[in-house]
Amino acid sequence: MDDWKNSRSIRLSQAGVLLFALLLAALDVGCFWILRWYINLRGMHWQSGFGMMAVIYLASVFGWVFLWKMWRLLGNLRAGIVFEEENVALLGAVRSCCACAAAVFLLGCVFYLPFLFVAAALGFMALIVQIVRSIFRKAAQMQAELDLTI
């Protein structure tokens, strides 16, 4: 029963990754029109719009890498590969994507100050993933030692 719950949880997480991939694709396609509408609504300068668009598209690259690494991590978990160095590396890549996107949005505050909130959220996410990564690394080391003693 417990294995079925774990498998269902992983499938649900994979569905979430696919949903976010669809949302990110929609943002990538509609960014120009959304920002054009928003800039007209707010009465902002068009230069701010181009800056905001550059920030969103640059951060989108990190978003796609993030989603791909999460998909691979969930695939490993579904296959029963948990405390392995590959998963530690995947979590490191996820952390780096969060940190790099946070830096992009922090620089984007030049064009749009509320990007500061997005940068803070991404920075906090990078911190959480780093903590989980450290736990996985320690567990992988313990697993390797346990495998040698048997």
Buried (B, 14 or more C-beta within 10 A) or exposed (E): EEEEEEEEEBEEBBEEBEEBBEEBEEBBEEBBEBBEEBBEEEEBEEEBBBBBBBBBBBBBBBBBBBBBBBBBBBEBBBEEEEBBEEBBBBBBBBBBBBBBBBBBBBBBBEBBEEBEEBBEBBBEBBBEBBEBBEEBBEBBEEBEEEEEEE
